[in-house]
Amino acid sequence: MSEMLFPPWVIFHIPHDSIAIPDNLRNQFVLTDAQLQQELMKMTDLHTFELFADGLPEHQIVRFPISRLVVDVERFEDDSDEPMAPRGMGVIYKSTHELKPLRIDLKIDERSDLINSWYHPHHLALSNAVDYALKLFNRALIVDAHSFPSIPLPYENNSYALRPEICIGTDDFHTPIDLISTMAKQLRLLGLEVAINTPFSGAIVPSKHYQQDGRVASVMIEVRRDLYLNEENGTLKDDWELVSKKIRKGLLTWL
């Protein structure tokens, strides 16, 4: 995929593709090994690195190294700000995708350790990558890369929403209107079903830049999983590279 390179001010954010759970944290989870593997299969955006960013320079990729079941870096740090927290799926998950118990109740210092060890460093890395692009090129685009299951999971707030092959998530301040229209048009020309902000919405921006710096653009791209992998076992389909090329071409059309 390296033949489809992006301008150096484009940053790919890959937050949910890892299944790694550090050995010293395994005892926090109340699931059996088999149950935990099933939960990882349901909740992980498997192979989104390959789809979006494989072959690109390391400085254009910010990838979270462990599973979102440990810490979800796409949630707000404070549960009072996080819409998913009442369902037990704030920054530190308490519930499974079926809204059943996932882990033991953490002490305050245990929660703080997770935030300080994983959440803050990741967001600092993203913020630094944006600052680097701004310094050198006076602009930055974050591509927030995700996937979602073809059938809604019980924890989802909007389980009756349309589930297109591609969902483009936007931010009113940081997502250029022409990016949305150009990318959606190109993806449709390539034969993909596209919707805007459904079933998921929004696009990540570092807090220091959020609604402060118009040079920072961001777009979320969610790919329906049955388009490129076997949802039962997580293996890539034979034509996954074609899907990847279409997604990248859709984005490159705007750039």
N, C-alpha and C positions, 0 to 999 in steps of 0.2 A: 504493500500500500504506500510505500515511501515516495512513489512517483507523484502522488497527489499531496504536495506540500502546501502549507498555509503560510501567510505572512507572519513574521516573527512576533507581531503584536497580538496574535490570537493565542489564547490560553485555554487548554482543554482541562476541565475539572471532572475528575472521575472519582466520585465519592463512595459508591456502593457496589463495586465489583469484587471486593475481596471476601473470601470465606474464612480468613484466618482469625482464630481466637487464641490469644496468648495463653500458654499453659498455666500461668499463675492466676488467670482469671476464669478458668473453666469451672471452678467450684462455685462461682456465683450463679451459675445456671442450674435450674432444678430439673431440666429435661435429661432424659437418657441420651446416650450417644446417637442412637437411631432417630430419636425425636429432634435432636439438635440438628442433625444433618437434613432432616426434612424441613425444618424451619429455615435453615440457610438456603435451601433450594427455592423456597417460596419467596424469601425476602431479599435475595441478592440479585443485583443487576449484572448477571453473569455475562462475561465477554464484552462488556461495553468498552474496555480498553482496546480490544482488537477491532471493534466496530469503528471507533472514533479516532484513536490516537496512535495505534501501532505504527512504528516507522518514523514518527515525528521526533524532533529534538527534545531531550529531557527538559530543557528550560521552558518548553511550551506545555508541559503536562504537570498538573498537581493531582496526585492520586493518593487516596487514603489507603494505608497499608493493611488495615484490619477490618473486620466485619462491622457493619452498622449495628449488629446486635449488641456489640460492646459499647459503642458510642456512635450516635448518628450526627455527623458533622453538618447535616443539612437542617437540623432543628435549631430553634433558638435555645441559647444556653439556659435562660430562665424559664422554667415551666409556666410561669404566669403569662408569658408572651407566646407560648407555643400551643396552637390549636389542637395538636394531637396528644398533648399531655393528659387531658382527662381520660383518654383511652389507654393510658399506660404506655404511650409511645412518644414520650418527649425525647430529650437528648439522650437520656439513659432509659432504654426500654425496660418496662416491667412486665409487659404482656407480649404474647405471641400474635401471629397474624390472625388467629382464631379468638383473640382476646382472653386467652387462658394464661395462667402464671408462667412467666419466663425465667425469672431469677429471684434470688432472695432479696429481702429488703436491705438496702445498703445503708451503712452508717454515713454520717455527713462527711467524714474524712475519706471514706472509700469513694464516695461520689466525687469529691474534690480531686482525688488522685487521678481518676479517670479523665476528668475535664482538663486538668493541668498536664497530664501526660500525652493526651491524644487530641482533644478538641482544640485547645489553644494553639499548639504547634501547627496543626493543619491550617487553621485560619490565618495564622501568621505567614505560612508559606504561600497561601493564595494571595494575601495582601501584598507580600513582597514581589510576587510574580507580576502583579498588576502595576506596582510602583516601578519595576524594572522596565516594563513595556512603555509606561508613560514617560519615563526619563529618556529613553532612547528614541521613541517614535511618536510621543505626544498623543498616543491613543492606545486603547486596549479593548479587546473583545473576549469575554469569558463565554465559552461554550460548555454549558452544564449538561453532562452526558448521563442519560438514564435509560432504563427499560422498564416495562410494566407487563404484568401477566394478562393474557387474553381474557381470562375470567376474573371478575373482581374478587378480592380477598375480603374476608369479613371485617377487617379493621378499617377499610376505606370509608371515608365520609360520604363520597359521592358515587356509590356503587351502581347507580342507574344511568350514569353519564355515558355518552357515546365513547367507544373505545376504538379509535382509528388506528391505522398502522403506524402513523407518526403523529405525535402531539408536540406542538410548539408552544413552550411556556414563555411568557413575557413579563416584563416589568414596565409600568407606565412611564417611568422616568428614564430607564436605562436600555430599553429595547427599541431601536430605530424602527419606525413604521415600514420603511422600505425594505428592511431586512426581513420582516415578517412576510410581506407580500411577495417579495422576490423569491425567497426560499420556498414558500408554500407553492407558488406557481411552478417552480422548477421541479419540485418533488412530485407534484401532480402530473406534470408532463412525463416524468419517468415512471408513471404508473402506480404511484403510492397514494393511499388515502390519507389525507391530512386534515387535522382540526387544530384550532387555536385555543389553548388554555382548557382543554378537556381531554381526558378526565383529570388532568393535573395542571396546575398553573404556577406562575412565578418564575423567577430566574435569580440565581444567587449573585450577590455583590458584596464585597468586603464592607464591614460596617464603617470604616473610615472614609469610604468613597460613596456610600449609599446616599443618594439624593443630594450629593454635594459636588460631584465631579462629572460633568457631562461628557468628558472624554472617555469614560468607562462605559462600555456597552456590554450587555449580557443577554443571552438567550438560552433557554432550556430546550433540549431535544430529547424526547421520550420515544423509544422504539418499542412497539408491541412485540413481545418475546417470541410469539409463534412465527414471526416473520423470519427469524434467523436462527432459532435453536429449538431443540426438543425440550418442551417444558417439563417433561417427566424426569429426564435424567440430566438435563443441562448441557448436552452435547450440541455443538454447532451443526447446522444443516449444511449440506453440500454447497449450496449457493449463497452462503452467508457473505462471501466477499463481494458478490454483486450488490447485495443490500448495503454493505459498507460504502462501496463506490457511489451508489446513488445518494446516500446521506451526505457524503463529503462533497459531491458535485453540487447538491442543493445549496450547501453553505458557500462553496466557492463561487457560485453564480453571483451572490451578493458582493463578495469581497472583490 
